[in-house]
Amino acid sequence: MLFSKKIYTFRFTNEHFEFLEGYMETLSKEELDRFKERITKEYNALLEELRYREQSSIMENQRETGSELSSYANHPAEAASDYANLTMNLNLAERNTKYLKQLEDALDRIEKGTYGVCIVCKTLIPMVRLEAVPTANKCAECKNEVKRREQEEARRAAG
């Protein structure tokens, strides 16, 4: 069920500010509560996973440094494998940290009453998209447009 919320925005045009008043569709309280619960569960699970990985990494480092043979018996293949594992773990930690931030931002939007509204065009993000990507802050059309612009800028910078 959709609700309307009165909004006030400003737009800068022709060297002056224009005051805009309008209505924005929003999600129902029940829908917002459902998304808040889902996002909070994902946030807590990811936080727990990051803590576990950090603790496991600390324990692994202590075990390796405590072993007398670890400094003598390193084969080059083992060192390469260790480096690959380290790189993979760092990439995973970086990705998870970004996702934690996206989850936090989604929870903030729920609290502010802007969850489910595209930050670009201010239209309601379709429920199908929110179900698939609960951290979505743009409708698919605006997301694709932003992505296209970024790719064009990257091509211009590279070429």
C-alpha positions as CSV (number, residue, x, y, z in Angstrom):
1,M,0.0,0.0,0.0
2,L,1.4,3.4,-1.0
3,F,1.1,6.6,1.0
4,S,1.8,10.2,-0.1
5,K,4.1,12.4,1.9
6,K,4.4,16.2,1.3
7,I,7.9,17.2,0.4
8,Y,9.7,20.5,-0.1
9,T,12.8,20.7,-2.3
10,F,14.8,23.4,-3.9
11,R,16.1,23.5,-7.5
12,F,18.8,25.8,-8.8
13,T,17.9,27.1,-12.3
14,N,18.9,30.2,-14.2
15,E,21.1,31.4,-11.4
16,H,18.3,31.4,-8.8
17,F,16.7,29.0,-6.4
18,E,13.3,27.7,-7.1
19,F,11.1,26.4,-4.2
20,L,9.2,23.2,-5.2
21,E,6.4,21.7,-3.2
22,G,4.9,18.3,-4.1
23,Y,3.9,14.9,-2.9
24,M,6.1,11.8,-2.9
25,E,4.8,8.3,-2.7
26,T,6.2,6.3,0.2
27,L,6.0,2.7,1.4
28,S,3.5,1.7,4.2
29,K,4.7,1.4,7.8
30,E,4.3,-2.4,7.6
31,E,6.5,-2.6,4.4
32,L,9.1,-0.3,6.0
33,D,9.1,-2.4,9.2
34,R,9.5,-5.6,7.1
35,F,12.5,-4.1,5.2
36,K,14.0,-2.7,8.4
37,E,13.9,-6.1,10.0
38,R,15.4,-7.8,6.9
39,I,18.2,-5.2,6.6
40,T,18.9,-5.3,10.3
41,K,19.3,-9.1,10.2
42,E,21.6,-8.9,7.2
43,Y,23.6,-6.1,8.9
44,N,24.0,-8.2,12.1
45,A,24.9,-11.4,10.3
46,L,27.6,-9.6,8.2
47,L,29.0,-7.8,11.3
48,E,29.2,-11.2,13.0
49,E,30.9,-12.7,10.0
50,L,33.5,-9.9,9.9
51,R,34.2,-10.3,13.6
52,Y,34.6,-14.1,13.2
53,R,37.0,-13.6,10.2
54,E,39.0,-11.0,12.2
55,Q,39.2,-13.4,15.2
56,S,40.2,-16.3,13.0
57,S,42.9,-14.2,11.3
58,I,44.3,-13.2,14.7
59,M,44.4,-16.8,15.9
60,E,46.0,-18.0,12.6
61,N,48.7,-15.3,12.9
62,Q,49.4,-16.3,16.5
63,R,49.6,-20.0,15.6
64,E,52.0,-19.3,12.7
65,T,54.3,-17.0,14.7
66,G,54.3,-19.4,17.6
67,S,55.5,-22.3,15.5
68,E,59.3,-22.6,15.3
69,L,59.3,-24.3,12.0
70,S,57.0,-21.8,10.3
71,S,59.9,-19.4,9.5
72,Y,62.1,-22.2,8.2
73,A,59.8,-24.5,6.2
74,N,58.1,-22.0,3.9
75,H,58.2,-23.4,0.4
76,P,57.7,-20.7,-2.4
77,A,54.4,-22.4,-3.4
78,E,53.2,-22.1,0.2
79,A,54.2,-18.4,0.3
80,A,52.3,-17.8,-3.0
81,S,49.2,-19.6,-1.7
82,D,49.4,-17.6,1.5
83,Y,49.6,-14.4,-0.5
84,A,46.6,-15.4,-2.7
85,N,44.6,-16.2,0.5
86,L,45.6,-12.8,2.0
87,T,44.6,-10.9,-1.2
88,M,41.2,-12.8,-1.3
89,N,40.5,-12.1,2.3
90,L,41.4,-8.4,1.9
91,N,39.1,-8.1,-1.1
92,L,36.3,-9.8,0.7
93,A,36.7,-7.6,3.8
94,E,36.6,-4.5,1.6
95,R,33.5,-5.7,-0.2
96,N,31.8,-6.6,3.1
97,T,32.7,-3.2,4.6
98,K,31.1,-1.4,1.6
99,Y,28.0,-3.6,1.9
100,L,27.8,-2.8,5.7
101,K,27.8,0.9,4.8
102,Q,25.1,0.4,2.2
103,L,23.0,-1.4,4.9
104,E,23.6,1.4,7.3
105,D,22.5,4.0,4.7
106,A,19.3,2.0,4.0
107,L,18.5,1.9,7.7
108,D,19.1,5.7,7.8
109,R,16.7,6.2,4.9
110,I,14.1,4.1,6.7
111,E,14.4,6.3,9.8
112,K,14.3,9.5,7.7
113,G,11.2,8.3,5.7
114,T,13.0,8.3,2.4
115,Y,13.6,4.6,2.0
116,G,12.3,3.2,-1.3
117,V,12.5,6.6,-3.1
118,C,15.0,7.1,-5.8
119,I,17.6,9.7,-4.8
120,V,17.9,10.9,-8.4
121,C,14.4,11.2,-9.8
122,K,12.4,11.1,-6.5
123,T,10.0,8.4,-7.7
124,L,9.2,5.3,-5.8
125,I,11.6,2.4,-6.4
126,P,9.5,-0.7,-7.6
127,M,8.9,-3.2,-4.9
128,V,10.5,-5.9,-7.1
129,R,13.8,-4.0,-7.1
130,L,13.7,-3.4,-3.3
131,E,13.0,-7.1,-2.7
132,A,16.0,-8.0,-4.9
133,V,18.3,-5.3,-3.7
134,P,17.1,-3.9,-0.3
135,T,19.9,-1.4,-0.2
136,A,18.8,0.2,-3.5
137,N,18.7,4.0,-3.4
138,K,18.1,4.5,-7.1
139,C,15.4,3.1,-9.5
140,A,16.8,0.8,-12.2
141,E,16.6,3.5,-14.9
142,C,18.6,6.1,-12.9
143,K,21.1,3.4,-11.7
144,N,21.7,2.4,-15.4
145,E,22.0,6.1,-16.4
146,V,24.6,6.7,-13.6
147,K,26.5,3.6,-14.6
148,R,26.5,4.6,-18.3
149,R,27.9,8.1,-17.4
150,E,30.6,6.6,-15.2
151,Q,31.6,4.2,-18.1
152,E,31.7,7.1,-20.5
153,E,33.9,9.1,-18.2
154,A,36.2,6.2,-17.7
155,R,36.6,5.7,-21.5
156,R,37.3,9.4,-21.9
157,A,39.9,9.3,-19.1
158,A,41.5,6.2,-20.6
159,G,41.6,7.3,-24.2
